[in-house]
Amino acid sequence: MKVAVGSDHAGYKLKEEVVDLLRTDGYDFKDFGTFNEDSVDYPDVAREVAEAVTSGDYDRGILVCGTGIGMCITANKVRGIRAALCFEQYMAKVAREHNDANILVLGGRTTGVEIAKEIVRVWLNTSFDPKSRHARRVAKIEPHSNQGG
């Protein structure tokens, strides 16, 4: 599994912990930045990671900003992305099992390092069953054009 990772300045420290976990656990990943705590615009990083996932170059993505909210909103604007903001392991598990979330979003200012590592591990190790009852629901998530007026 190839993982794209990115953060803004507020999520930088937690992203570095996630990168260390990915490295330790042997995942193939790319860090899309940021690479320090200098201010950056989270939509730029979120979009880059989301597009890396939708292009097929990466199987999943992980994004971190201050609360996770901005990254989550931005990533979900990219067609084909199902980003989930998770604060604990159960949310990460069902985000994969029920929603086939392909991007995990964490809050650098709202989630502690150890719980974040547990969330990441659960999310990465949980699969989506395309034959499950949830598959038809996930299919309904994809954007549709507005019909009628």
N, C-alpha and C positions, 0 to 999 in steps of 0.2 A: 504494500500500500504506500502510495506517495502522498505526502501531506504538505500543503502550502500553509505557511504561518505568517501572520502579520499583526502589527500593533501600531497605535499612535504613541505619543510621548507618555500619556497617562497609564497606558498598559505595558510600557516597555519592560519594567522590572518583572512583572508576572510572565510576559512573553519569554523572557530569557530563561525563566524557570521551566516553562513548557518546552522550550528548545532543548534544554539540558535533559529533560525527561525523554523526549523523542530520541535524542542521541543515545542515551543510556539504554533505552529499550530497543534500539536497533532499527528505528523507522527511517525510511528514505524521505527526506524533507528538504524544503527550501524556505529560508527565512527571507521574506519580502520586506523586512524592516518594520519599523524604524530601528536604527542602531544606536540611539542615545535618547536622552530625555529632552532634546530640543523640540520645541513645538512643531507639530505637523498637522495637516488636515486629515482626520480619520477617514473621510469619504474616499480619498485617493488610495489609501492602503486597502480599504475594504473592497473597493472595486477591482483593484489589481489581483487580490487573492481570489475573489469570486470569479473573475474572468479566467484565471488559471485553472480553477476547478471546472467551469463549464466548457473550457476548451478540450478537456480530457487529459491535459498534461498532468493533472493531479487528481487523485481520487476523492480527497476530502481537504477541507481547510479549517484552520483555527484562527480566530481573530480575538484581539484583546484591546479594549479601550477603557476609559475610566469606569463606566458603569456597564458597558457592553451594549447599551441601547443604540447609540449612534451607529456602531459597526453593524449591528443586527439589521437596523432599518435600511442602511445603505446596501448591504450584501443582498438583502431580499428584493431589491430593485432589479437585480440582474436575472434575466430569464433563466430558469433551470436551477436556481439556488433555493434551497430550503435551509435557511440559517436559524439556529435555535440558541437563544440565550439561556444558559443553564447555571443554576446556583447550587445544585446538589446532584448526587449520583443518580437518583431515580429519574430526575428530569432528563439527564443525559441518556439514560437507558431507553426511555420511551420516545425521546426525540429520534433515536435511530430506529427502534422497533416499529413505532406507529407512524412516524412522519418521514422516515428516510432522510433525516437531516444530513446534508452534505457539508455544512459548515457549523462548527461549534463556536459560540461566542461566550467570552468570559469578561467579567468586570475586574479590572486591575485594582480598583479602589474599593471593591465590594466583596471580593472573594479572596480568602486566605490561600497561601501557597499550597499547603498540604491538601486542602479540600479541592483546590483546582487540579492538582495532580491526579487525585482520585477520579474527578469528573472526566478528565482527559482519558484516562485509562479505560474507564467504563465505556465512554463514547466510542473510542477506537476499537474496542473489543466486542461491541454489540453490532449485530448485523440486522439488515432489513430483509424480510422474506417477501419477495415479489408475488408469492402465491397466497399471502395472508389476506384476511378481510380488510386490512388497512390499505392494500394496494389500490383499490378503486377510489378510496378517499384521497390518497396522495395524488392520483391522476387528476382529481378535481381541483387541486391546488394550482396547477399550471394556469397562467394568465389566459384569458379568453378575450376576444375583442367584444366591445359593447355592441349589442344588436338592437335595432329599433331606436328610438329616439329618446 
